[in-house]
Amino acid sequence: MTKRTRTQWQWPFIKVSLLCLAIGMVVGCGQKGPLYLPEPEPETTQTKPVDSEQATHERARLEQSLLNHQQLQLVQEEHAKR
């Protein structure tokens, strides 16, 4: 019977230890917590009622802006024809 040296009997122990470590790492990895992100809660914003005079001014301002834009397009088309 041959006498085993110190490194010869350590290799099986090292292999088993590395195998256990690898298994532990594989088992330990994984997603923790819920599988899906929770849906965001809808933000509740309080809107104050707009008085009719302010709404009328806003509508007039938007209409004027639209007219200005249309006039600008017509001028640009006429300029492009020249």
Contacts in CASP RR format, 6 or more apart in sequence:
PFRMAT RR
TARGET T0000
AUTHOR 0000-0000-0000
METHOD contacts of the structure
MODEL  1
MTKRTRTQWQWPFIKVSLLCLAIGMVVGCGQKGPLYLPEPEPETTQTKPV
DSEQATHERARLEQSLLNHQQLQLVQEEHAKR
50 58 0 8 1.000
END
